[in-house]
Amino acid sequence: MNEYDSSKMADVLRACEGMVQTERSEDADVILFNTCSIREKAEEKVFSDLGRVRTLKLTNPNLLIGVGGCVASQEGEAILKRAPYVDVVFGPQTLHRLPQLLQARRATGRSQVDISFPEIEKFDHLPAPGLSHGEGTQAASGTAYVSIMEGCSKYCTFCVVPYTRGEEVSRPLADVMRDVEELVARGVKEVTLLGQNVNAYRGAGGDGDTVDFAYLLQSIAALDGMERLRYTTSHPRDMSQRLIDLYATMPKLVSHLHLPVQSGSDRILAAMKRGHTVLEYKSVIRRVRAARPDICITSDFIVGFPGETEQDFEATMKLIDEVGFDNSFSYLYSPRPGTPAAELRDETQQEVKAMRLKRLQDRIEAQEATVAQAMLGTTQRALVEGISKKDGKELAARTDNNRIVNFSGAAGMIGSFVDVKITQVVRHTLRGEL
Ligand code: SAM
């Protein structure tokens, strides 16, 4: 989501101010930090980064420094108190107002703050996708992000998202379709639909009706040239049967589902206010697997939520064994200011939590290796995304189940689908041959 938002910041500055991206911060007239406040560590990072670029103002007096994203949304004016040399502070929903904010800063000499939530206004003011460096590169690789909804209305007790990005707001169907059609016309073959809870999508259709996420997927899959659909992130409560059924009938929908569960203990799920039980989560996975037997399931976990006992943690490990997750984003619980869980008593020692996290990650890593081994010798249809980051020579392609496979091939293949036979598994990386 942040990557997508950053590319949109580049889009608006290119369109309104004719700016181009620089490789070195020393060459920049505007430096923006797009921040994340999901955990404390991510939040602290921005202030150390700000300190680093502050001195550049000495050599370039025109340099403007901005802070956007969720830390900006959460802290607002407080950022200026801690870092008075910051020129603009804007939230995820006001990034389209960047040119006006920069102009106002230049005209008045005063720092500007706009962290309001003008709902879906943002999307009406963004230039067409693909003008930015970020999306241009993505389009060349045959894949692109498309944001379909913003915010979250679930109010899980640990999470800041409803307070920093606002409640769930879906873009109208016609707007999403226009973006996707433009991308297809530019050669994009795969889109990843983005949002905090994409499967909560309820967009205005035609004639005053509302369409759901399954309908949106069907509409996009019907476009000629659109070959693969991904989405992230989703919520277990919004996994409707209509959506699950698509795994049986829509081959364009990839064999990978990222479905955050956070914990395998009903007691902790209730304290987190997730709105579902472990059994209900397993029921979703069972039905998805009935529709698509070879699907890879990945998830998010929070370890060390206040009051998590050894028994609760063992329940999470049991769920991991039962589901056989292929990968995870797993972190220690981080208290977020203003969230209900931040008020809860937490007596578990940090070392105990760290040990639990290590055990959980080791178990999932072992499962990841099992999935990789099972892919050995198979031929996978993969979309060539670019040059491999590993050695800078081979090509890197993404399989349907979201694995990267490196192989030797011509650069002209970037942006196309190829059939790759998996010949080697080195830790997490797959190697293959055309
Ligand atoms: N749809 C997702 C869901 O079902 O929760 C929402 C994605 S959420 C914005 C991204 C992930 O960040 C969450 O799944 C959670 O694991 C993690 N996260 C959120 N708040 C956290 C906190 N206070 N401490 C640690 N991890 C957190």
Residues whose N, C-alpha, C, O or C-beta is under 5 A from the ligand:
A	BS01	SAM	I38 F158 C159 V161 Q196 N197 T233 S234 H235 P260 D300 F301 I302 F329 Y331 L332 Y333 S334 P335 R336
